[in-house]
């Protein structure tokens, strides 16, 4: 038998996950902006020494950029996991709501 749903707890968890997703999505956006800034700064240091494409390749190969890239990926991954958690709670709430609407409709038929 499926477990009973405490709707108040479900709504609280859904709201908490939504709030966490909003924060983590912002952090991921900042991390991505930082990654781009690091790449631009390295490219600016290399300006005049090589073509733009070569400077981009060089910048993206440097440890400083690779670290910023890894942090951006990690931040986006955490945001995506939290978004999936939020969407799972949302789906569970919708299932609960549909089940109860069906139950009410069945009572009217009988």
ABEGO torsion letter per residue (X at the ends): XBBBBBAAAAAAAAAAAAAAAAAAAAAAAAAAAAAAAAAAAAAAAABGABBAAAAAAAAAABAAAAAAAAAAAAAAAAAAAAAAAAAAAAAAAAAAAAAAAAAAAAAAAX
